[in-house]
């Protein structure tokens, strides 16, 4: 236990005062165009003309919101506020809903694809920001993102690679494999966080569905790993194994089951509580 506590303290020190948070605080804030720079090298060379991605900015919002919730330092709230405001002003499609995949450095839209993976990280970030600040505006955006994912990024029980009407496949399921493990587990992850702030039956149903898909379809019971790609019937397609996703998915399932057990409406009969 003593060694674990020592390791915890060392990791916390590195996170808050070493090479992690200080790097993002000092080298990534775009004072000219708003938000954060799209690319900075390990040698701390800033590429001011680099494109700005939805996933990076959503992850920054999630990170600084979580840091503020856990550590209570106002500087993390300021960075979370910055990330939230930029996402809402630049990435969010105020006409059609959802978040654009990529912006130019100046904040104009470079790629208006609505990848489901990116919408998932938006939901994750907005939900964590609500947990940290109680922002009703962020809650509204979380609700809108959830509705967008469920109504535009989904066909039947399964989540498409792109929202319908965007991307090279226009969101249509194809035999080449427009259903993937990666998209589904990264919708499971934010759906779990979203259920922490919205305990409605519809969100619970979405979470249970994602747990079922991950445990019953994506998990290969014979070889004990996750299948990466599927056809339109969610039948496995041959391919490589991603051991990193296997590990990640195990704790995503565990967290989802714990949150479902905590907030689910029918706890005593909820079979996922035992896992």
NORKA-V448749 format. One record per residue. N is the residue number from 1. RES is the residue in one small letter. SS is DSSP state (alpha for helix, beta for strand, coil for the rest). PHI is phi as a letter, one per 20 degrees, with the letter a starting at -180 (NA if undefined). NEAR is the number of other C-alpha atoms within 12 Angstrom. Layout:
# NORKA-V448749
n:N res:RES ss:SS phi:PHI near:NEAR
n:N res:RES ss:SS phi:PHI near:NEAR
This chain:
# NORKA-V448749
n:1 res:x ss:coil phi:NA near:7
n:2 res:x ss:alpha phi:f near:8
n:3 res:x ss:alpha phi:f near:9
n:4 res:x ss:alpha phi:f near:10
n:5 res:x ss:alpha phi:f near:11
n:6 res:x ss:alpha phi:f near:12
n:7 res:x ss:alpha phi:f near:13
n:8 res:x ss:alpha phi:g near:14
n:9 res:x ss:alpha phi:f near:15
n:10 res:x ss:alpha phi:f near:16
n:11 res:x ss:alpha phi:f near:17
n:12 res:x ss:alpha phi:f near:19
n:13 res:x ss:alpha phi:f near:16
n:14 res:x ss:alpha phi:f near:16
n:15 res:x ss:alpha phi:f near:21
n:16 res:x ss:alpha phi:e near:24
n:17 res:x ss:alpha phi:c near:17
n:18 res:x ss:coil phi:e near:15
n:19 res:x ss:coil phi:d near:19
n:20 res:x ss:coil phi:d near:20
n:21 res:x ss:alpha phi:g near:24
n:22 res:x ss:alpha phi:g near:21
n:23 res:x ss:alpha phi:f near:22
n:24 res:x ss:alpha phi:f near:33
n:25 res:x ss:alpha phi:f near:26
n:26 res:x ss:alpha phi:e near:20
n:27 res:x ss:alpha phi:d near:25
n:28 res:x ss:coil phi:d near:35
n:29 res:x ss:beta phi:f near:29
n:30 res:x ss:coil phi:e near:29
n:31 res:x ss:coil phi:f near:16
n:32 res:x ss:coil phi:e near:14
n:33 res:x ss:coil phi:d near:23
n:34 res:x ss:coil phi:n near:29
n:35 res:x ss:coil phi:m near:41
n:36 res:x ss:beta phi:c near:45
n:37 res:x ss:coil phi:f near:37
n:38 res:x ss:coil phi:e near:33
n:39 res:x ss:beta phi:b near:26
n:40 res:x ss:beta phi:c near:23
n:41 res:x ss:coil phi:f near:16
n:42 res:x ss:coil phi:f near:14
n:43 res:x ss:coil phi:e near:10
n:44 res:x ss:coil phi:m near:17
n:45 res:x ss:coil phi:e near:17
n:46 res:x ss:beta phi:e near:22
n:47 res:x ss:beta phi:e near:21
n:48 res:x ss:coil phi:f near:27
n:49 res:x ss:coil phi:e near:20
n:50 res:x ss:coil phi:f near:24
n:51 res:x ss:coil phi:f near:28
n:52 res:x ss:beta phi:d near:39
n:53 res:x ss:beta phi:e near:38
n:54 res:x ss:alpha phi:f near:46
n:55 res:x ss:alpha phi:f near:34
n:56 res:x ss:alpha phi:g near:30
n:57 res:x ss:alpha phi:f near:47
n:58 res:x ss:alpha phi:f near:44
n:59 res:x ss:alpha phi:f near:31
n:60 res:x ss:alpha phi:f near:42
n:61 res:x ss:alpha phi:f near:42
n:62 res:x ss:alpha phi:g near:40
n:63 res:x ss:alpha phi:f near:35
n:64 res:x ss:alpha phi:f near:41
n:65 res:x ss:alpha phi:f near:39
n:66 res:x ss:alpha phi:f near:30
n:67 res:x ss:alpha phi:f near:29
n:68 res:x ss:alpha phi:f near:27
n:69 res:x ss:alpha phi:f near:23
n:70 res:x ss:alpha phi:e near:20
n:71 res:x ss:alpha phi:d near:18
n:72 res:x ss:coil phi:m near:16
n:73 res:x ss:coil phi:e near:18
n:74 res:x ss:alpha phi:f near:19
n:75 res:x ss:alpha phi:f near:20
n:76 res:x ss:alpha phi:f near:31
n:77 res:x ss:alpha phi:f near:33
n:78 res:x ss:alpha phi:f near:25
n:79 res:x ss:alpha phi:f near:35
n:80 res:x ss:alpha phi:f near:40
n:81 res:x ss:alpha phi:g near:34
n:82 res:x ss:alpha phi:f near:31
n:83 res:x ss:alpha phi:f near:40
n:84 res:x ss:alpha phi:f near:43
n:85 res:x ss:alpha phi:f near:26
n:86 res:x ss:alpha phi:f near:33
n:87 res:x ss:alpha phi:f near:43
n:88 res:x ss:alpha phi:f near:33
n:89 res:x ss:alpha phi:f near:21
n:90 res:x ss:alpha phi:d near:34
n:91 res:x ss:alpha phi:e near:41
n:92 res:x ss:beta phi:f near:38
n:93 res:x ss:coil phi:e near:28
n:94 res:x ss:coil phi:f near:16
n:95 res:x ss:coil phi:e near:9
n:96 res:x ss:coil phi:d near:20
n:97 res:x ss:coil phi:n near:28
n:98 res:x ss:coil phi:n near:43
n:99 res:x ss:beta phi:d near:46
n:100 res:x ss:coil phi:f near:42
n:101 res:x ss:coil phi:f near:39
n:102 res:x ss:beta phi:b near:32
n:103 res:x ss:beta phi:d near:36
n:104 res:x ss:coil phi:f near:28
n:105 res:x ss:coil phi:g near:27
n:106 res:x ss:coil phi:e near:25
n:107 res:x ss:coil phi:n near:33
n:108 res:x ss:coil phi:f near:23
n:109 res:x ss:beta phi:f near:24
n:110 res:x ss:beta phi:d near:20
n:111 res:x ss:beta phi:c near:23
n:112 res:x ss:coil phi:e near:29
n:113 res:x ss:coil phi:g near:35
n:114 res:x ss:coil phi:d near:42
n:115 res:x ss:beta phi:f near:42
n:116 res:x ss:alpha phi:g near:49
n:117 res:x ss:alpha phi:g near:40
n:118 res:x ss:alpha phi:f near:41
n:119 res:x ss:alpha phi:f near:52
n:120 res:x ss:alpha phi:f near:49
n:121 res:x ss:alpha phi:f near:46
n:122 res:x ss:alpha phi:f near:53
n:123 res:x ss:alpha phi:f near:51
n:124 res:x ss:alpha phi:f near:43
n:125 res:x ss:alpha phi:f near:45
n:126 res:x ss:alpha phi:f near:51
n:127 res:x ss:alpha phi:f near:44
n:128 res:x ss:alpha phi:f near:44
n:129 res:x ss:alpha phi:f near:47
n:130 res:x ss:alpha phi:f near:36
n:131 res:x ss:alpha phi:g near:30
n:132 res:x ss:alpha phi:f near:35
n:133 res:x ss:alpha phi:c near:30
n:134 res:x ss:coil phi:m near:18
n:135 res:x ss:coil phi:f near:22
n:136 res:x ss:alpha phi:f near:17
n:137 res:x ss:alpha phi:f near:19
n:138 res:x ss:alpha phi:f near:35
n:139 res:x ss:alpha phi:f near:30
n:140 res:x ss:alpha phi:f near:22
n:141 res:x ss:alpha phi:f near:35
n:142 res:x ss:alpha phi:f near:42
n:143 res:x ss:alpha phi:f near:32
n:144 res:x ss:alpha phi:f near:30
n:145 res:x ss:alpha phi:f near:41
n:146 res:x ss:alpha phi:g near:41
n:147 res:x ss:alpha phi:f near:24
n:148 res:x ss:alpha phi:f near:31
n:149 res:x ss:alpha phi:f near:43
n:150 res:x ss:alpha phi:f near:33
n:151 res:x ss:alpha phi:e near:22
n:152 res:x ss:alpha phi:d near:31
n:153 res:x ss:coil phi:d near:41
n:154 res:x ss:beta phi:c near:34
n:155 res:x ss:beta phi:c near:24
n:156 res:x ss:coil phi:m near:18
n:157 res:x ss:coil phi:e near:26
n:158 res:x ss:beta phi:d near:42
n:159 res:x ss:beta phi:d near:44
n:160 res:x ss:coil phi:f near:46
n:161 res:x ss:coil phi:f near:43
n:162 res:x ss:beta phi:c near:39
n:163 res:x ss:coil phi:g near:41
n:164 res:x ss:coil phi:g near:29
n:165 res:x ss:coil phi:n near:22
n:166 res:x ss:coil phi:c near:25
n:167 res:x ss:coil phi:n near:22
n:168 res:x ss:coil phi:f near:19
n:169 res:x ss:coil phi:e near:22
n:170 res:x ss:coil phi:l near:21
n:171 res:x ss:coil phi:m near:28
n:172 res:x ss:coil phi:e near:27
n:173 res:x ss:coil phi:f near:30
n:174 res:x ss:coil phi:c near:21
n:175 res:x ss:coil phi:f near:18
n:176 res:x ss:coil phi:f near:21
n:177 res:x ss:coil phi:o near:28
n:178 res:x ss:coil phi:e near:39
n:179 res:x ss:beta phi:c near:41
n:180 res:x ss:beta phi:c near:40
n:181 res:x ss:alpha phi:f near:43
n:182 res:x ss:alpha phi:g near:33
n:183 res:x ss:alpha phi:f near:38
n:184 res:x ss:alpha phi:f near:49
n:185 res:x ss:alpha phi:f near:44
n:186 res:x ss:alpha phi:e near:38
n:187 res:x ss:alpha phi:d near:46
n:188 res:x ss:alpha phi:g near:49
n:189 res:x ss:alpha phi:g near:40
n:190 res:x ss:alpha phi:f near:43
n:191 res:x ss:alpha phi:f near:50
n:192 res:x ss:alpha phi:f near:45
n:193 res:x ss:alpha phi:f near:41
n:194 res:x ss:alpha phi:f near:44
n:195 res:x ss:alpha phi:f near:41
n:196 res:x ss:alpha phi:f near:34
n:197 res:x ss:alpha phi:d near:32
n:198 res:x ss:coil phi:c near:29
n:199 res:x ss:coil phi:e near:25
n:200 res:x ss:coil phi:f near:19
n:201 res:x ss:alpha phi:f near:16
n:202 res:x ss:alpha phi:f near:20
n:203 res:x ss:alpha phi:f near:32
n:204 res:x ss:alpha phi:f near:33
n:205 res:x ss:alpha phi:f near:24
n:206 res:x ss:alpha phi:f near:37
n:207 res:x ss:alpha phi:f near:44
n:208 res:x ss:alpha phi:f near:34
n:209 res:x ss:alpha phi:g near:31
n:210 res:x ss:alpha phi:f near:38
n:211 res:x ss:alpha phi:f near:41
n:212 res:x ss:alpha phi:f near:24
n:213 res:x ss:alpha phi:f near:33
n:214 res:x ss:alpha phi:f near:42
n:215 res:x ss:alpha phi:f near:31
n:216 res:x ss:alpha phi:d near:22
n:217 res:x ss:alpha phi:d near:33
n:218 res:x ss:alpha phi:f near:38
n:219 res:x ss:beta phi:f near:33
n:220 res:x ss:beta phi:e near:23
n:221 res:x ss:coil phi:f near:13
n:222 res:x ss:coil phi:e near:11
n:223 res:x ss:coil phi:d near:12
n:224 res:x ss:coil phi:m near:19
n:225 res:x ss:beta phi:b near:26
n:226 res:x ss:beta phi:e near:37
n:227 res:x ss:coil phi:f near:38
n:228 res:x ss:coil phi:e near:34
n:229 res:x ss:beta phi:c near:34
n:230 res:x ss:beta phi:b near:32
n:231 res:x ss:coil phi:e near:24
n:232 res:x ss:coil phi:f near:25
n:233 res:x ss:coil phi:d near:21
n:234 res:x ss:coil phi:l near:32
n:235 res:x ss:coil phi:e near:25
n:236 res:x ss:beta phi:f near:26
n:237 res:x ss:coil phi:d near:25
n:238 res:x ss:coil phi:f near:15
n:239 res:x ss:coil phi:r near:15
n:240 res:x ss:coil phi:f near:14
n:241 res:x ss:coil phi:d near:22
n:242 res:x ss:coil phi:d near:19
n:243 res:x ss:alpha phi:f near:16
n:244 res:x ss:alpha phi:f near:14
n:245 res:x ss:alpha phi:f near:27
n:246 res:x ss:alpha phi:g near:26
n:247 res:x ss:alpha phi:f near:18
n:248 res:x ss:alpha phi:g near:21
n:249 res:x ss:alpha phi:f near:35
n:250 res:x ss:alpha phi:f near:26
n:251 res:x ss:alpha phi:e near:21
n:252 res:x ss:alpha phi:f near:30
n:253 res:x ss:alpha phi:f near:40
n:254 res:x ss:alpha phi:f near:24
n:255 res:x ss:alpha phi:f near:28
n:256 res:x ss:alpha phi:f near:41
n:257 res:x ss:alpha phi:f near:36
n:258 res:x ss:alpha phi:f near:27
n:259 res:x ss:alpha phi:f near:35
n:260 res:x ss:alpha phi:f near:42
n:261 res:x ss:alpha phi:f near:28
n:262 res:x ss:alpha phi:f near:22
n:263 res:x ss:alpha phi:d near:27
n:264 res:x ss:coil phi:f near:31
n:265 res:x ss:coil phi:f near:20
n:266 res:x ss:coil phi:d near:17
n:267 res:x ss:alpha phi:g near:18
n:268 res:x ss:alpha phi:f near:14
n:269 res:x ss:alpha phi:d near:12
n:270 res:x ss:coil phi:f near:21
n:271 res:x ss:alpha phi:f near:17
n:272 res:x ss:alpha phi:f near:27
n:273 res:x ss:alpha phi:f near:23
n:274 res:x ss:alpha phi:f near:16
n:275 res:x ss:coil phi:e near:19
